Amino acid sequence: MEAFKILFSTSTGLMSLGVIVFIIGMGWFFARMFARKMREDAAAAKAQQQAQRH
């Protein structure tokens, strides 16, 4: 419990908490972005494949 007290009450702890939150948010953002790009790329490849058949 002492670690949580330091994390939430000292300037160093709050800066560390900010970095942790920022990194988690950045990971969430990149995961969403990469998933969207993969879906778009798969759809474009499928459309290109269908266009080549006809």
Protein Blocks (a to p, Z undefined) as FASTA:
>chain_A
ZZmmmmmmmmklmmmmmmmmmmmmmmmmmmmmmmmmmmmmmmmmmmmmmmmmZZ
